[in-house]
Amino acid sequence: MTHLRLLLTTAAALALGIAAALLIGSSTVLSLLNQAVIYALFALGVGLLLKQNGMVSFGHALYFGSAGYVVAILLQAKAVPAEAAVLIAVLGLTALAFVIGLVMVRVPGVAFGMLTLAVGQMAYLTASRSRGVTGGADGMSIEWPSTLFGLSVNTLTKPSGMLILAWSVLVLGSAALTLLLRSRFGSITEAVRDNEERARFIGIRTVVPRAAVYALSAAITASSGVLAALNTGFVSPETLHWSLSGVALMMVVVGGTKVLWGPALGAAVYFLAKDVLGDHAQHWMAIFGIALIVVIVYAPEGLSGLIQRLLVPRKPKPSALVSGIYGGRVRRSH
Amino acid sequence: MPDYVLQTTDVAIHYGGVKALDGVDMTLERGQIRGLIGPNGAGKSTVIDAITGRRRLTRGKVEIKGEDVSALGVVERRARGLSRSFQRTSIFGQMPVRKQVELAAFKMGAPDPGADADDVLRELDLDELADVTAADLGYGQQRRLDLALALVGQPTVLLLDEPMAGLSVQESLDLADHLKALTQRRHVSVLLVEHDMDVVFGISDVVTVFELGRVIAAGSPAEVRANPRVREAYLGSAA
């Protein structure tokens, strides 16, 4: 995708979101869309980690819930303006994630997943039991001021306003990520993911790029946490629980990570299923679980991978076009 | 400035009581190709791992152009011009061919990584496959890509660990011819671990023979072929 095509796609996507927010009259539908978009951003963070680092996190709710708590605690203490609280939440958690990442990304495979789970659950238990600071299991309300970054909070928290805001963050965030992954940083992280040892032997220090991707994925997830806190005006320990990380991971698996928009597609499918199936079945997750198994078995690259496969036929392997294992194409010495 | 680009002095790697390498002294002169031969388990690949920093030394030292690099890691040694290929093909499977070679050139500090990558790809006849994802290449093409990743960025010393593994006799000879010309053109010194004796004796300037982690002989291909201990330990009567 060229820069111009990316620009046009981004503009079209923004226009689509704004049009949807203005044209959809039902606040129920808008609320559902808001949740889907906020969780799409959460899933984008988890998906980025899988796409660029090949790592599965069971504890990204740590950044989703913590962002809400940081904002809530700073606003309750009237320590800083709301804008600063939002920036501190996102940037502070990104910096923290980078430091944590420098240690955790050295741990391979399942052990990394278990580490993320352990750290996330530590935060969940801390929030649940620190009643004086976090409100404990009851959670805490967030005292948003009347304006945020010069915009009326009432307008932002209306379903249509929230959709425009969350959608814009998702679209612009995805565009920025697309540019970043096209850069040298994208190539380096791809190389480290594909073959860490070979990456070292071509001169790449592998820990810092991995930690940077981890921090970036935390930044995206923390942004979704701030949006969720703005949307609900409330934060509770459930936003830190591993089951929420599990839901985000399900969205990533359903949507796929081959392309950046895969996790967002997974989030849309998840909320659509929740809405449609939830009306007819109490245990709709069981049905969604079956759908998840079908996707894993028949489209292991997720729905986005399936769509790509259907739209763009795979080229024949070059090895099939030449004879012999060496291809018979080596020039004799000059 | 020393006349050698690589020197190992009393290099040893021990795993408990097992002596994978035990007191290896070896030099590599500028522009030289040194073949390393010996039976399986003799320590040939381990000496490459020791030189590149993949394995920690029990004792001894490794010098590149007179600088002791024994305490340095893989990345620092690569930055000093040490490059390698692997016994088992080691490439970036999900990346297009040119993208990964260009990345390797960039990390080696090539002034124009794109041009350097294109040169190497052309030299190894991979230029027409530049946009193909590496996992989709045939085995022989992947072997060449592994070599391209090692060769790009003007390394001083190239350590090749069985580059002919899995290739047919004719393909090995083709690659050997190509390799000799390529290393001369790119002014790179080579340590070559290879089981194909025709290749080793055909392109090496000097040959070192390993047995049980020690060097048992070294010299010109003719001297090594004639060495009775080498014939007994490795080459057999057919040599």
Chai-1 contact restraints between the chains, C-beta under 6 A:
chainA,res_idxA,chainB,res_idxB,connection_type,confidence,min_distance_angstrom,max_distance_angstrom,comment,restraint_id
A,S187,B,L103,contact,1.0,0.0,6.0,A-B,restraint_1
A,E190,B,M95,contact,1.0,0.0,6.0,A-B,restraint_2
A,A191,B,F92,contact,1.0,0.0,6.0,A-B,restraint_3
A,A191,B,L103,contact,1.0,0.0,6.0,A-B,restraint_4
A,D194,B,F92,contact,1.0,0.0,6.0,A-B,restraint_5
A,D194,B,G93,contact,1.0,0.0,6.0,A-B,restraint_6
A,D194,B,Q94,contact,1.0,0.0,6.0,A-B,restraint_7
A,N195,B,F92,contact,1.0,0.0,6.0,A-B,restraint_8
A,R198,B,S90,contact,1.0,0.0,6.0,A-B,restraint_9
A,R200,B,V74,contact,1.0,0.0,6.0,A-B,restraint_10
A,R200,B,V75,contact,1.0,0.0,6.0,A-B,restraint_11
A,I202,B,A104,contact,1.0,0.0,6.0,A-B,restraint_12
A,I202,B,K107,contact,1.0,0.0,6.0,A-B,restraint_13
A,I202,B,L149,contact,1.0,0.0,6.0,A-B,restraint_14
A,G203,B,V75,contact,1.0,0.0,6.0,A-B,restraint_15
A,G203,B,R78,contact,1.0,0.0,6.0,A-B,restraint_16
A,G203,B,K107,contact,1.0,0.0,6.0,A-B,restraint_17
A,G203,B,M108,contact,1.0,0.0,6.0,A-B,restraint_18
A,I204,B,K107,contact,1.0,0.0,6.0,A-B,restraint_19
A,R205,B,V75,contact,1.0,0.0,6.0,A-B,restraint_20
A,K317,B,D136,contact,1.0,0.0,6.0,A-B,restraint_21
A,P318,B,L129,contact,1.0,0.0,6.0,A-B,restraint_22
A,P318,B,V132,contact,1.0,0.0,6.0,A-B,restraint_23
A,S319,B,G138,contact,1.0,0.0,6.0,A-B,restraint_24
A,I325,B,G138,contact,1.0,0.0,6.0,A-B,restraint_25
A,I325,B,Y139,contact,1.0,0.0,6.0,A-B,restraint_26
A,I325,B,G140,contact,1.0,0.0,6.0,A-B,restraint_27
A,Y326,B,G140,contact,1.0,0.0,6.0,A-B,restraint_28
A,Y326,B,L167,contact,1.0,0.0,6.0,A-B,restraint_29
A,Y326,B,E171,contact,1.0,0.0,6.0,A-B,restraint_30
A,G327,B,G138,contact,1.0,0.0,6.0,A-B,restraint_31
A,G327,B,G140,contact,1.0,0.0,6.0,A-B,restraint_32
A,G327,B,Q141,contact,1.0,0.0,6.0,A-B,restraint_33
A,R329,B,D125,contact,1.0,0.0,6.0,A-B,restraint_34
A,V330,B,D125,contact,1.0,0.0,6.0,A-B,restraint_35
A,V330,B,D174,contact,1.0,0.0,6.0,A-B,restraint_36
A,V330,B,H178,contact,1.0,0.0,6.0,A-B,restraint_37
A,R331,B,D125,contact,1.0,0.0,6.0,A-B,restraint_38
A,S333,B,D177,contact,1.0,0.0,6.0,A-B,restraint_39
A,S333,B,H178,contact,1.0,0.0,6.0,A-B,restraint_40
A,S333,B,A181,contact,1.0,0.0,6.0,A-B,restraint_41
A,H334,B,A181,contact,1.0,0.0,6.0,A-B,restraint_42
